[in-house]
Amino acid sequence: MAKFKLIQNPTFKADVMLPTVGGDPVKVGFEFKYRDRAELATLYAGWGERHKALGEKSEEAGLEKFTAMLIDLQVEQLKAVIVGWDVDEEFTDDNLRILVSSIGATPSAVLAAYSEAYSKARLGN
């Protein structure tokens, strides 16, 4: 019989359906860093502030600079939650940047899977 633990594992795994250009999404396994509710609130609040500030700069920055700043933010976001992945290439900062730069929907897919893992836990799935 499985026992409930008060202290969660420091990491957990979840599959992410990563978009591909001209093809179907591909299921990729990710290992994520566990964060408690207070840590998540702090993390999400910081991201919200960064997105708001980025939005305010979007018109003055121009599309190319805005895109570069958005990619930088998304790399930081994913780096804050991912500890590993089931990809042939090693999990490094450079490869994470390649992932984020590849398709605009990729960071959202990864962050949605991270958030969904907490939702499933809350719902008891």
C-alpha positions as CSV (number, residue, x, y, z in Angstrom):
1,M,0.0,0.0,0.0
2,A,1.4,3.3,-1.0
3,K,1.9,5.9,1.7
4,F,1.5,9.6,1.4
5,K,4.6,11.6,2.1
6,L,4.5,15.1,3.5
7,I,7.7,16.0,1.8
8,Q,7.5,15.8,-2.0
9,N,10.2,14.5,-4.2
10,P,12.6,17.2,-5.3
11,T,11.8,16.5,-9.0
12,F,9.0,14.9,-11.0
13,K,8.5,13.7,-14.5
14,A,5.9,14.7,-17.0
15,D,5.4,14.3,-20.8
16,V,5.1,17.4,-23.0
17,M,3.6,17.4,-26.4
18,L,6.1,19.6,-28.3
19,P,4.9,21.3,-31.5
20,T,6.8,20.6,-34.8
21,V,6.6,22.6,-38.0
22,G,4.6,20.9,-40.6
23,G,4.0,17.8,-38.5
24,D,2.3,16.4,-35.4
25,P,3.4,17.3,-31.9
26,V,5.9,14.9,-30.4
27,K,5.7,13.6,-26.9
28,V,8.9,14.4,-24.9
29,G,9.6,13.4,-21.3
30,F,10.8,16.2,-19.0
31,E,12.0,16.2,-15.5
32,F,10.9,19.2,-13.5
33,K,11.9,20.8,-10.3
34,Y,9.2,20.6,-7.5
35,R,8.3,23.9,-5.8
36,D,5.9,24.3,-3.0
37,R,3.0,26.8,-3.2
38,A,4.9,29.8,-1.8
39,E,7.8,29.2,-4.2
40,L,5.4,28.9,-7.1
41,A,3.7,32.1,-6.1
42,T,7.0,33.9,-6.0
43,L,8.1,32.4,-9.3
44,Y,4.8,33.2,-11.1
45,A,4.6,36.7,-9.7
46,G,8.1,37.5,-10.9
47,W,7.3,36.1,-14.4
48,G,4.1,38.2,-14.4
49,E,6.1,41.4,-13.7
50,R,8.7,40.6,-16.3
51,H,5.9,39.9,-19.0
52,K,4.2,43.2,-18.1
53,A,7.5,45.1,-18.4
54,L,8.3,43.4,-21.6
55,G,4.8,44.2,-23.0
56,E,5.4,47.9,-22.2
57,K,8.7,47.9,-24.1
58,S,7.3,46.0,-27.2
59,E,6.5,49.0,-29.4
60,E,9.6,51.0,-28.7
61,A,11.9,47.9,-29.0
62,G,10.8,46.8,-32.4
63,L,9.9,43.2,-33.4
64,E,13.5,41.8,-33.5
65,K,14.6,43.2,-30.2
66,F,11.3,42.3,-28.5
67,T,11.6,38.7,-29.8
68,A,15.1,38.5,-28.5
69,M,14.0,39.8,-25.1
70,L,11.0,37.4,-25.0
71,I,13.3,34.4,-25.9
72,D,15.7,35.4,-23.0
73,L,12.7,35.5,-20.6
74,Q,11.4,32.1,-21.8
75,V,14.8,30.5,-21.5
76,E,15.0,31.8,-17.9
77,Q,11.5,30.5,-17.2
78,L,12.2,27.0,-18.5
79,K,15.6,26.9,-16.8
80,A,13.8,27.6,-13.5
81,V,11.6,24.6,-13.8
82,I,13.4,21.9,-15.9
83,V,16.2,19.8,-14.6
84,G,16.4,17.3,-17.4
85,W,14.7,16.0,-20.6
86,D,14.4,12.9,-22.8
87,V,16.1,14.4,-25.9
88,D,19.1,13.1,-27.7
89,E,20.9,16.4,-27.0
90,E,22.2,17.1,-23.5
91,F,20.2,19.5,-21.3
92,T,22.4,22.6,-21.4
93,D,21.8,26.3,-21.5
94,D,22.7,26.4,-25.2
95,N,20.3,23.5,-26.1
96,L,17.6,25.1,-24.0
97,R,17.9,28.3,-26.0
98,I,17.7,26.3,-29.2
99,L,14.5,24.6,-28.0
100,V,12.9,28.0,-27.0
101,S,14.0,29.6,-30.3
102,S,12.7,26.8,-32.5
103,I,8.9,27.4,-32.3
104,G,7.1,30.1,-30.5
105,A,4.6,27.7,-28.9
106,T,7.2,25.5,-27.4
107,P,7.8,27.4,-24.1
108,S,4.1,27.6,-23.5
109,A,3.7,23.9,-24.0
110,V,6.4,23.1,-21.5
111,L,5.1,25.6,-18.9
112,A,1.6,24.3,-19.4
113,A,2.7,20.8,-18.7
114,Y,4.5,21.9,-15.6
115,S,1.5,23.8,-14.3
116,E,-0.8,20.9,-15.3
117,A,1.2,18.5,-13.1
118,Y,0.3,20.6,-10.1
119,S,-3.4,20.8,-11.2
120,K,-3.6,17.0,-11.5
121,A,-2.1,16.7,-8.0
122,R,-4.7,19.1,-6.7
123,L,-7.5,17.2,-8.5
124,G,-6.2,13.9,-7.3
125,N,-5.4,12.5,-10.7
